[in-house]
């Protein structure tokens, strides 16, 4: 057993952020602070409210100081984000909301410089979803402010820097469709050198490296010991993947669910990835390339269902299956394998909330199954995050893919995976799986109808 047992995890997703306490002996999570991750739409452009998040983090860590003092602190965050620091450590420019369209105004000039897909495994994405495109636009739109940039950090490592004062970058965030990383060479891409940014990018450290203890003023504010180690941190989807890299043998596939549904294949069939269908190469906590596909499934679910789930009756599920009621892609046309299709209800939109819930869940399962096919996924499909609790989703995913689906125990595997970084690569987590679903013969006709409708 590692000397580190209790870990404070700062977990920042695109929609929500939290501070949680993870006990590595039981892999149980206790949330001590939670907040919406809001975007400030004031000038100079839509940006994340990092000051408000910092206040919530400090309050959460102070609560831990009064309850159970952690042995370590680690940060995990969403991707497509990074920060530009001035020489004094303050933000040279606010952290751009990656959904802002600003970077598309410099697209023509940027595309002359960005590496091709074969080098980075990073497809050209809309808005600021390519972090390199964000920084390039900021350098052109705000040249005087960009001149002040002394250090460039990936997002989890920004918060680690504020906690302990050590500046670092890390490969899971650099490898998340940034255009800045070459996964095969394990080094910065040609774009970095063409723009002369290498000298500004902090050194690359491993996700599980200890960066240092808390800064004295942070220790005083939170009541935590100054020697509490702060670890480098990790991209959130790769945090979900990490426990399975430690405990399971390939081939396997992990589906990380939240605002985004990210599908990651380990040891699957080699495929030629199609960047036009939102496939990409992620980089795992060990620095290895991971074929991946994604779409904004959680966002689509919220748009169609809202924040409150519905428990459909068996009769409603049967009606959706037998009719069949189909929702074709895409609700969010800026992501996923069918970006250029317009969504359509066939034969008509369901009238009852339960039937609508089932049909939307089936749609998301079919989209996920399409992602599995695109990246040559094999082995068990492990669903992490809130969709692991959606039985319509996991039953249809098993039936559509023809393979077992294993739904993880908790509502999120992100915090657990991040905490495990503090235990070291030799730590073997106990199996926390809760539900195993196999393909259901009575459900097999539905995927065939959906695929035929999508073409």
N, C-alpha and C positions, 0 to 999 in steps of 0.2 A: 504494500500500500504506500502510495506517495505521502511525503510529509505534508503536502498541501491537501487539505480535506475540504475546507469551506472556501468557496470562491465567490467574489462579488463580480457579477457580469453586467456590464452596461451594454444593452442591446437596442440598437437604433434601426428600426425599419423605416421604409418610406412613409408609412402611414402612422405608426405608433412607436414610442420609445419607452423603455423601462429599465429599472435597476432591479436585478434579481439576485438571490442568494442560492447557490447550488451546492449541495452536499455530495461530494464525489463518492462517498461510501454507499449512498443509496440512489444517486442520480435523480434526486428530487429537487424541485425548484420552488422557491418562495419569492413572490414578487413583492417588493417593498415600496416601489414608486413607479407610477405609470403616467404617461401623458400623450396627447396627440402630437405628432411631429408636424408642426404647422409651417406654412410658407409665408414669408413676409413679402407682400406685393408692392411695397414702397420702392422708391428709387434706390439704386440705379437699375435694378432688374429684379424679378422674383428670386428670392433667396431664402435659404433655410435660416430659421431663427436660432442661431447657435448660442446666443447669450441666454435665451430662455431654457434651452436644453441643458446648458451647463449648470444653471441654477437647480434644475430638477435633479441632475446627477449628484450635485453636492448634497442636496437634501436627502437623497436616497442613501448615499454613503454615510451621512451623519446618522440616519436612522439605524443603519447597520452598526455604527459605532456604539449606539446605545443598546443594541440587542445582542448580536453575535458578531464579533469582530472577524473579518475574513482573513484567511491566510494569504490571499492573492487577489489581484484585480485584473480583469481582462475586458477588452472592448470588441464588440462585433457590430458591423453596420451594413446597410445597403450599399450596393455598388454605384457605379457611374458618378462618383463624387470624389472630390479632393479639395485641398485648400492651398491657398497662396499666401505665404507668410512674409511679412516685412522683417527687416533685420532685428527688430525688437520683439519678435514673436507674435505680434498682433496680425490680424487679417489685413493683407494689402488690398484685397477686394472681398466682398461678401461671397459666401459659397453658393454658387448658382444652383437653382432648382433645375434638374436635368430635363424637365418637361418644357422648359422655356424654349421658344423657337429662335432665339437670338443667334445661336451658332449656325443656323441654316443660311443666314445672310452672308456669311463668309465661306460658304460651302465650296464655291468654284476654286478659290485660292487654296483652301485646305486640301481639296482632293488632289491637287497637283503635288502635294507633299506627303500625304498619308501613305503608309505601306500597304501592300496588297494583302488579301485575305490569307494567302499561303504563308506569309511571314508572321502575321500576328494572330490568326484565327479569330479576328475581330471584324464582324460585318459592319458595313456603313449603316448607321442607325439614325432615326430622326431626332430632332431637337439636340439636346446635349447628352444623349445616351453614350456617345463616345467621349470619354473624358478629355482626350487630346483635342477634340473639336471645341469643347468648352474653353479650355485654356487658350487655344488659338484665337477664338472669337474675343475673349477678354483682352488678349494682347493687342488686337486690332481696334477694338471699340474703346478701350481705356488704356492707351499706351503709356500715359504718365504714371498711372497707378501700377501698371504691370512692370514698369521700370523699377519700382520699389520692391519687387518680389525677390527675396533672398533664398527662400526654401519652399519646395513643393512637397506636400505630403498627401498620401492616400488617406481616406477618411477615418478608418479605425485608428490609424496611427496619429492623427491629429489630436484625438482625445487622450491617447496615451501620452503624447507630448505635453498636453496641458496638465496631466496628472503628475508626471515625473520629470519633465524637462528634457527628455531624450528624443531626438528627431530620428525617425526611421520611416522607410517604406516597406511594403510586404507584397509577395508575389500573388496571393489570391485576389487582392484588390487590383493590382496592376494588370492581372490577367483577365479581368472581367470586362471585356470589350472596350478597352481604353484606347487602343491603337498605340500604346506606349510600350508594350512588352512583346518580346519574342519568346514564346513558350518553349520552342525547341532548343534555343541557345541559352535560355534562362538568363536573359539580359535585356536591357532596354532595346527598343526597336530603332530602326533607322530614323524614324520621325524625331526622336529625342535629339539625335546628333544634328540633323538638318536644321532644327530650330535652336540649337545650342542650349538645350535645357538640362543636359546631363549634370552640369556643375551645380544646378539649383536643386536637383532631386536628392533627397536625403538617402543615405546608404540603405540598401535592401537587407532586411533582417528576416529570420524565420518567424513564422506565426507564433511559435512556442518559446521564443527567446525572452528572457527577462531583460527589460530595458533599464530598470532601476527602481529605487524606492520613491515614495511620495515626496513631492516638494514640501518643505517645512510649512508653508502657508496653507497647503491643502490638508496636511495632517492636522493642523490646528483647527481648521474650519470643520473638519469631519469627525474629529476625535479618534481617528485611526492612527495606528503606529506609523511613524515616519519610515520604518524599514519594511512596510508592507510592499511586496514586489508588484510591479506593474508589468504585465506581459505585452508583447508586441501587438497581438490582436489579429482579427481575421474577417474576411468578407462573409456575409451572413449565410449565403447558400453553401459555401464551403464549410462553414461551421456545422451545418446540417449533415453534410457528407462525412465529416471527420470521424464521428464515432464508428461508422460502418467500415471505414478504412482500417480501424484498429481491431474490430471484432469479427469481421466477416471476410470470406474468401471471394475473389472474383470468379465468374462475372456477377455483377450486381448493378442495379440501377436505383438511384435515389431521386425522388420527386420532392423538391422543397417547395412548399406552398405558403403563400402570403399574398401581398399585393401582386407579386409575380409568381408564376409557376415555372420553376426551373427544373429541367430534366437532365440528369448527369449520368453518363454511362461509364462504368469501370470494367475493363476487360471484355467489352462487347465486340461485336463484329465490326471490322474496319469498314467505314463508309466514306465516300467523298462527300463532304459537307457542302450544303448549298447555302451561302450567306444570304441569298434573297428570301430564304424561308426561316430566317431568324435562328439558324444554327450557328454555333461558335465553339471555340476552344476556351474552356475555363482552365484554371490552374489550381490544383488542390494544395492542401497544407504542406505536402512534402515537395511541392514544386513541380509535380507531374502534370502534363496536359490531360484534360478530361473533355471528351466530346460532349457537347451540351446543346439543348434546344430550349426555347422559352416562349412564353406569351404572358400577357398581363391578365391572368385568369382571376386573381382575387379582385382586381379592379372591375372586371366584367361581372363577376358575381355580385359585387356591391351595387353596381348600376342596375342590375336586373332584379335583385331580390331585396336589397337593403341590408342593414346590419343585423337584423333579427332573423334567425333561421326558422324554418317551418318543418314540422314532422309530417311528411306525406303519409296518407293511409295506403294500405296495400292495394286497395281498389284504385286509387289515383295512380299509383305506380304501374299497375296492370294496364290502365287506360293509355298511359303514355307509351308503354311498350307495344301494345297491340295495335294502336291506331295506324302507324306510330306518329307521335308528335315529335317533330324534329326542329331544332334550332341550328341553322347552318352558320358558318363563320362569315365575317368576323365582327364582333361587337367593338373591340378596340382594333382599329385598322392600322395602328402604328406598330404592332408587334405580332409575332406568331407566324405559323407556317402558311397562313392564308390571308396575308395582309391586304391584298387587292380585291378581296371578295366583300360584298355587302351582306350583312346578316339578314336572314329571312326565316320567318316561322312557317313551317309546313305541317299539316295543311292550314293551321291557324294557331294563333297564340292561345295558350290555355287560359281558361276563365277562373279556375280555382287556384288558390295559393299553393296547395300541396302539389297539384299537377305541374304548376309552373316551376316549383322548386325542383321536382324530379327531372323535368325536361332540361332545365339549366344545368343541373348537376351532370346529366348525361352528356350535354354539349361539352362541358369542361373535361369530362373523362375522355370523350372522343378526340378533343384537341390534344390532350396529353398523350393518348395512344398514338396520334399522328407524330408527335414529337419523338416518342420511343422508336418508331419506325425510321425516322430520318437520321438518327444517330446510331443505328445498329445495336440498340439496347438488348441485353440478354440477362438471364438469371432472374431472381426475385426482384420485384419492383417495390421499393420501400417508400412509403408516403410519409413525409414529415410535415408538421404544421397543422393548421386548422382543418384542411380538407381530409386529413386522416380520420377525422371524426364524422365525416359525411358518408354514410353507408351507401347512398345512391351513387356517389362518385366512385368509391373504391370497388363496389360490385360491378359497375359498368366498365371500369378500367381493367379489371381482371378478365372480364368477358371479351372486351374488345382486343386486348393484347394476347389473350390465350396463355397467360402466365399468372403465377401466384402474385397477389398483392399483400404486402405486410404493412399494416398501419401502426405507426409508432404510438407509444402510450400517451404522451403528453400532447398539449396543443401546439407546442413548438419544440423542435429539436435544436434550434439555433443556440439558445443559452447553454444547454447541456454540452453541445459540441465545443463551444468557445471555452467553457470551464475545463473541459478535458485537456486543452492545450497546457494547462498549468500542471497536469499530472505527469507529463512526459510521454514520448512515443511508445514506451514499453508497457504503459498501463493498459490493461484489457478491461473495458467496461462490461458489466454484466448485461445480459440480454434484457432490454426493456420493452420488447415487442408485446403487443396486446392482442391484435386481431390479424388472423390470416384468412384471406378470401381467395377462393379458387374460381375459375370460370364457371358460369352457370349456363347449362345448355339452353334453357328457356329464354335466355337473354341474347343469344347469338344472332338472331335475325335483325335486331335493332342496329348493331354496328354496320351490318351489310346495307341496310336501308340508308343510313347516314352517309356512308362512303359513296353510295351511288348518287345521292342527292348532291354531294359536294363535288363529285366528279374527279 
